[in-house]
Amino acid sequence: MVQQDRSGPVENVPPSDAAGVTKRCQDEDLARLSAALAAEGGEALDGEIVARLETWPDDARLHILRIRQLEAKGDGPALDAQISEARRRFPGNARIAHHAFRRLLAAGQGLEARALFEERIWRSGLSEGTRAEALEAVCAVLGGGEERAAFLSGLLGSGAGDRFALLKLAELDLEAERTEAALTHFGAARALGEVPRTARLQEIEALLKVAPADDAVGALLEEALARHPDLPRFHTLKCDFHEQRGETDALARTLAAARARFPHHPWLALRQFNLDLSAGRLTAAGHLLRSEIWSSNLPEATRRRALGAFTRAWTDPLGLDEVLAGLLTGGPDDRFILTKRAGHAMKQRAFPEALAFLDQALALGPLP
């Protein structure tokens, strides 16, 4: 019978089968130790992992496990020594190179990290997500736009992974207000594969600046909404698109669908408020102002603009003060409401009431 001893290689095995059994033993041990490291942290496994490395020093996976264990312990000198030994034994191993790359970044050695990234990581078999994160890290330590652009351009030619470099080039273009160049890079990135939703969002926003009513914007928005229906910003951009094209009915349908999906989204409520106001639906606009906008987390300046637009649109003096009074919350922002009430009272030549409203407003804080 085969006797398996987890402290070392398998004994009493026919020579023809020894290699296969030993490999299975290594695999099982590695899985167990990896699970234990995730559950227990770095301290508990010191002796056991070191013993396994002495037994199987040519297993790169054990070296990586030891590196992870030392990272968890925070033992910097031992970690540096282990990474150095692992790279000596396995110079082409991308996972070991990635650990070395992260260590260089943590030590502030950006130039060395960049060189290692270009040599061993970017065109490696590491996952796209890992390479994209490493790319972000390198870009964060590079100098100005020209240096980053040259670095990113030098990465092109690696296949589908190019799209991450192209997206970073597009970001640089947007920073420099080179919108057309950014759109070219965005399009090239999409042609290579799936891009993050933030990149889709940036591309659509850029396209809306240069061709707000173009059919291409509508196509991109439809595709983005199909992939990311739970991102409110895509819905608001589709509203922008229909508004630019003067498609009032399509705007109303898009907005209604968006508000049904995000019933408590203040920016969508504000857009509905503006739509109601422009269509003369003052009662509906007033209800939105009172129930969803004024007490929301929208910026103060935005809420004040909405308040001003509403009071200007309300041409019938009857009922306006009642609507304004309904906005009062007892908080410091009441001073803006009270100022509007004072202005309305003055138009009605009710000067004592106007002064009383102004006094109440001043007691709550500075007036605009």
C-alpha positions in Angstrom: 0.0 0.0 0.0 1.2 3.5 -0.7 2.1 5.5 2.4 1.8 9.3 2.0 3.7 11.5 4.4 2.8 15.2 4.1 6.1 16.2 5.6 8.0 15.2 2.5 8.1 13.1 -0.7 6.1 9.9 -0.9 7.9 6.8 0.2 7.6 3.1 -0.8 6.4 3.9 -4.3 7.6 2.0 -7.4 10.1 4.1 -9.4 7.8 4.3 -12.4 5.0 5.8 -10.4 7.0 7.9 -7.9 7.0 11.1 -10.0 3.2 11.1 -10.5 2.4 10.4 -6.9 4.9 13.1 -5.7 3.3 15.6 -8.0 -0.1 14.8 -6.7 1.2 15.1 -3.1 2.7 18.5 -4.0 -0.6 19.7 -5.5 -2.6 18.6 -2.5 -0.1 20.2 -0.1 -0.1 23.4 -2.0 -3.9 23.6 -2.1 -4.1 22.9 1.7 -1.4 25.5 2.5 -2.9 28.1 0.2 -6.3 27.7 1.9 -4.7 27.8 5.4 -2.9 31.0 4.4 -6.1 32.7 3.4 -7.8 31.5 6.6 -5.1 32.0 9.2 -2.8 34.7 7.9 1.0 34.6 7.6 2.3 33.8 11.1 1.0 30.3 11.6 2.6 28.7 8.5 6.2 29.9 8.7 7.9 26.6 9.5 5.6 24.5 7.3 6.1 26.5 4.1 9.8 26.7 4.6 10.0 23.0 5.1 8.1 22.4 1.9 10.5 24.7 0.0 13.4 22.7 1.3 11.7 19.5 0.0 10.5 20.9 -3.3 12.7 23.9 -4.1 11.9 23.8 -7.8 8.2 24.3 -7.4 7.5 28.0 -8.4 4.1 27.8 -6.8 5.7 27.2 -3.4 7.9 30.2 -3.8 4.9 32.3 -4.7 3.0 31.0 -1.6 6.0 31.9 0.6 6.0 35.4 -1.0 2.3 35.8 -0.2 2.9 34.6 3.3 5.7 37.1 3.9 3.5 39.9 2.4 0.8 38.9 4.9 3.3 39.0 7.8 4.8 42.4 6.6 8.3 41.0 6.9 10.0 43.3 4.4 13.6 42.0 4.5 12.6 38.3 4.3 10.1 39.2 1.6 12.8 41.0 -0.5 15.2 38.0 -0.1 12.5 35.5 -1.1 11.5 37.5 -4.2 15.2 37.7 -5.2 15.6 34.0 -4.8 12.4 33.2 -6.6 13.4 35.5 -9.5 16.8 33.8 -9.7 15.2 30.4 -10.0 12.3 31.4 -12.2 13.4 34.5 -14.2 10.5 34.1 -16.7 7.7 33.6 -14.2 5.2 36.5 -14.6 3.5 36.0 -11.2 6.8 36.2 -9.4 7.7 39.3 -11.5 4.3 40.8 -10.5 5.1 40.4 -6.8 8.5 42.0 -7.4 6.8 44.8 -9.4 4.5 45.6 -6.5 7.4 45.5 -4.1 9.3 48.1 -6.2 6.3 50.4 -6.3 5.9 50.2 -2.5 9.6 51.1 -2.2 9.1 54.1 -4.4 11.3 52.7 -7.2 9.0 53.8 -10.0 11.6 53.6 -12.8 12.6 50.0 -11.9 8.9 49.0 -11.6 8.2 50.5 -15.1 11.1 48.5 -16.6 9.9 45.3 -15.0 6.4 46.0 -16.2 7.5 46.4 -19.8 9.8 43.4 -19.7 7.9 40.8 -17.8 4.3 41.8 -17.1 2.6 43.7 -20.0 2.9 40.9 -22.6 2.7 38.1 -20.1 0.1 35.5 -19.5 -1.2 37.2 -16.4 -5.0 38.0 -16.5 -6.1 41.2 -18.3 -7.4 42.6 -15.0 -4.0 42.1 -13.3 -2.1 43.7 -16.2 -4.6 46.6 -16.4 -4.1 47.3 -12.6 -0.4 47.2 -13.1 -0.7 49.6 -16.0 -2.7 52.0 -13.8 0.0 51.8 -11.1 2.8 52.6 -13.6 0.9 55.6 -15.0 0.4 56.9 -11.5 4.2 57.2 -11.0 5.1 58.6 -14.4 5.7 62.2 -15.1 3.8 64.6 -17.4 1.5 63.9 -20.2 4.2 63.6 -22.9 6.1 61.0 -20.9 3.0 59.0 -20.2 1.9 59.2 -23.9 5.3 57.9 -25.1 5.2 55.1 -22.6 1.6 54.1 -23.5 2.3 54.3 -27.3 5.3 52.0 -26.8 3.0 49.3 -25.3 0.8 49.0 -28.4 1.1 45.8 -30.4 0.4 43.3 -27.7 -3.0 42.2 -29.0 -6.4 42.6 -27.2 -4.6 44.0 -24.1 -3.8 47.1 -26.2 -7.3 48.4 -25.4 -6.2 49.3 -21.8 -3.2 51.4 -23.2 -5.6 53.0 -25.7 -8.0 53.9 -23.0 -5.2 55.6 -21.0 -4.2 57.5 -24.1 -7.8 58.6 -24.5 -7.8 59.9 -20.9 -4.6 61.9 -21.7 -6.3 63.3 -24.8 -9.3 64.4 -22.8 -7.1 66.1 -20.2 -5.5 68.0 -23.0 -8.9 68.8 -24.6 -8.0 66.8 -27.7 -11.5 65.4 -28.1 -11.2 64.0 -31.6 -8.0 62.2 -30.7 -9.7 60.8 -27.6 -12.6 59.5 -29.7 -10.2 57.8 -32.1 -8.5 56.0 -29.2 -11.8 55.1 -27.6 -13.1 53.6 -30.8 -9.9 51.6 -31.4 -10.1 50.2 -27.8 -13.7 49.1 -28.3 -12.8 47.3 -31.5 -10.4 45.1 -29.5 -12.8 43.9 -26.9 -15.0 44.9 -23.9 -14.1 48.2 -22.2 -15.1 49.3 -18.6 -18.3 51.2 -18.3 -16.4 54.3 -17.1 -14.6 54.3 -20.5 -17.9 54.0 -22.3 -19.2 56.9 -20.3 -16.2 59.1 -21.1 -16.5 58.3 -24.8 -20.2 59.2 -24.9 -19.7 62.4 -23.0 -16.9 63.4 -25.4 -19.0 62.5 -28.4 -21.9 64.6 -27.1 -19.6 67.6 -27.0 -18.6 67.4 -30.7 -21.6 65.7 -32.3 -24.5 65.9 -29.8 -27.2 65.0 -32.3 -25.3 62.4 -34.3 -26.9 59.0 -34.8 -23.6 57.4 -33.6 -24.2 58.8 -30.1 -27.7 57.2 -30.0 -26.2 53.9 -31.1 -23.5 54.0 -28.4 -26.1 55.0 -25.8 -28.4 52.1 -26.7 -25.4 49.7 -26.5 -24.3 51.1 -23.2 -27.7 51.0 -21.7 -28.1 47.4 -22.8 -24.9 46.4 -21.0 -25.2 48.7 -18.0 -28.9 49.5 -17.4 -28.3 50.2 -13.7 -26.0 53.1 -14.2 -28.1 56.3 -14.0 -25.6 58.5 -15.9 -26.3 56.6 -19.1 -30.0 57.4 -18.8 -29.3 61.1 -18.2 -27.0 61.2 -21.2 -29.7 59.6 -23.3 -32.0 62.3 -22.1 -29.4 64.9 -23.2 -29.2 63.2 -26.6 -33.0 63.4 -27.2 -33.1 67.0 -25.9 -30.3 68.0 -28.4 -32.3 66.5 -31.2 -35.5 68.2 -30.1 -37.2 64.8 -29.7 -39.6 65.8 -26.9 -41.6 62.6 -26.9 -38.5 60.4 -26.9 -37.1 62.5 -24.0 -40.3 62.1 -22.0 -40.3 58.3 -22.5 -36.6 58.0 -21.7 -37.0 60.1 -18.6 -40.1 58.2 -17.4 -38.3 54.9 -17.8 -35.3 56.2 -16.0 -37.4 57.5 -13.1 -39.2 54.2 -12.8 -35.8 52.5 -12.5 -34.3 55.1 -10.1 -37.3 56.6 -8.3 -35.2 58.5 -5.7 -32.5 59.9 -8.0 -32.4 63.7 -7.5 -30.8 64.6 -10.8 -33.5 62.7 -12.7 -36.1 64.5 -10.6 -34.5 67.8 -11.5 -34.7 66.9 -15.2 -38.4 66.0 -14.9 -38.9 69.3 -13.0 -37.3 71.3 -15.9 -39.3 69.4 -18.4 -42.5 70.1 -16.5 -41.6 73.7 -16.1 -40.8 74.2 -19.8 -44.2 72.6 -20.7 -46.0 74.9 -18.3 -47.0 72.1 -15.9 -46.4 74.3 -12.9 -48.4 72.2 -10.4 -46.4 69.1 -11.3 -43.1 71.1 -11.2 -44.1 72.5 -7.8 -44.8 69.1 -6.4 -41.4 67.8 -7.6 -39.7 70.9 -6.1 -41.3 70.3 -2.8 -41.2 66.5 -2.5 -37.9 65.5 -4.3 -35.6 68.5 -5.1 -35.5 71.0 -2.3 -34.8 68.6 0.5 -32.4 66.4 -1.6 -28.6 66.2 -1.6 -28.4 68.3 -4.8 -25.8 71.1 -4.5 -27.2 74.3 -2.9 -26.6 76.3 -6.1 -28.6 73.8 -8.2 -31.5 73.8 -5.8 -31.5 77.6 -5.7 -31.6 77.8 -9.5 -34.5 75.5 -9.5 -36.3 77.6 -6.9 -35.6 80.8 -8.9 -36.8 79.2 -12.2 -40.0 78.1 -10.5 -40.9 81.4 -8.9 -40.2 83.2 -12.2 -42.5 80.8 -14.1 -45.3 81.2 -11.6 -47.0 84.3 -13.0 -50.2 84.0 -11.0 -49.6 85.6 -7.6 -52.3 83.6 -6.0 -51.0 80.4 -4.4 -47.2 81.1 -4.8 -46.7 81.9 -1.1 -48.5 78.8 -0.1 -46.2 76.7 -2.4 -43.1 78.4 -1.0 -44.2 77.9 2.6 -44.6 74.2 1.8 -40.8 74.1 1.1 -39.8 75.2 4.6 -38.0 72.5 6.5 -36.8 74.3 9.6 -33.2 74.2 8.5 -30.7 77.0 7.5 -31.7 76.7 3.8 -35.1 78.1 4.7 -33.5 81.5 4.3 -33.6 81.1 0.6 -37.3 80.3 0.7 -38.0 83.2 3.1 -36.1 85.6 0.7 -38.4 84.5 -2.1 -41.4 85.0 0.1 -40.2 88.4 1.0 -39.8 89.3 -2.7 -43.3 88.0 -3.5 -44.7 90.0 -0.5 -43.1 93.2 -1.8 -44.7 92.7 -5.2 -48.0 92.4 -3.4 -47.1 95.6 -1.5 -47.2 93.7 1.8 -44.2 95.5 3.2 -44.5 94.5 6.8 -44.7 90.8 5.8 -41.7 91.3 3.5 -39.6 92.8 6.3 -40.6 90.0 8.7 -39.6 87.3 6.1 -36.2 89.1 5.6 -35.6 89.2 9.4 -36.3 85.5 9.7 -34.0 84.8 6.8 -31.1 86.9 8.2 -31.4 85.0 11.5 -30.7 81.7 9.6 -27.5 82.8 7.9 -26.1 85.1 5.2 -28.3 85.9 2.3 -27.4 85.7 -1.4 
